Amino acid sequence: MGFEYIFFDEALRDRFVNFASRYGIASAVRKDEIEGLVVELPDGLDDVQQEAVDAEYESIMGEQMLLAESDEE
């Protein structure tokens, strides 16, 4: 089992998958059982890869929050 990242927007999910791919990281994508989309990355990423993935995910989460807030309005 690897690390799982949740998304609620397909475009943001795809951006994350493409980002991981550029770092040579394979990913698996599936729908969450309740809501959203899950991207799973493998365990054992090196420190550079993990830091890059964490930073990108944090950036995307900021965008995802803005999208959710604009949808509520």
C-alpha positions in Angstrom: 0.0 0.0 0.0 1.3 3.4 -0.9 0.4 7.0 -0.1 -3.1 8.1 -1.0 -4.1 11.6 -2.1 -7.7 12.7 -2.4 -9.1 15.1 -5.0 -12.5 16.5 -5.8 -11.7 17.9 -9.2 -10.6 15.8 -12.2 -8.4 18.5 -13.7 -6.5 18.9 -10.4 -6.2 15.2 -10.1 -4.8 14.9 -13.6 -2.3 17.7 -12.9 -1.0 15.9 -9.8 -0.7 12.6 -11.8 1.2 14.4 -14.5 3.5 16.1 -11.9 4.3 12.7 -10.3 5.0 11.2 -13.7 7.5 13.9 -14.5 9.4 12.8 -11.3 9.3 9.2 -12.5 6.6 8.2 -10.0 4.0 5.7 -11.1 0.5 6.3 -9.8 -2.9 4.5 -9.6 -6.1 6.4 -9.9 -9.6 5.3 -8.6 -12.8 6.8 -7.4 -13.2 7.1 -3.7 -16.0 4.9 -2.2 -17.8 7.9 -0.8 -16.8 10.9 -2.8 -13.9 12.2 -4.8 -10.9 10.7 -6.6 -7.9 9.0 -5.1 -4.4 8.9 -6.5 -2.1 6.3 -4.9 1.7 6.7 -5.1 4.1 4.0 -4.1 5.9 3.7 -0.8 9.6 4.3 -0.8 9.9 7.6 -2.6 13.3 9.3 -2.1 13.4 12.5 0.0 13.5 14.8 -3.1 10.5 13.1 -4.7 8.5 13.1 -1.4 9.2 16.7 -0.7 8.2 17.7 -4.3 5.0 15.6 -4.1 4.1 17.1 -0.7 4.6 20.6 -1.9 2.6 20.1 -5.1 -0.3 18.4 -3.2 -0.3 21.3 -0.7 -0.5 23.8 -3.6 -3.3 21.9 -5.3 -5.2 21.6 -2.0 -5.2 25.4 -1.9 -6.7 25.6 -5.3 -9.2 22.8 -4.4 -10.3 24.9 -1.4 -10.8 28.0 -3.6 -12.9 25.9 -6.1 -15.0 24.5 -3.3 -15.6 28.0 -1.8 -16.6 29.4 -5.2 -19.0 26.5 -5.8 -20.8 27.3 -2.5 -21.4 30.9 -3.6 
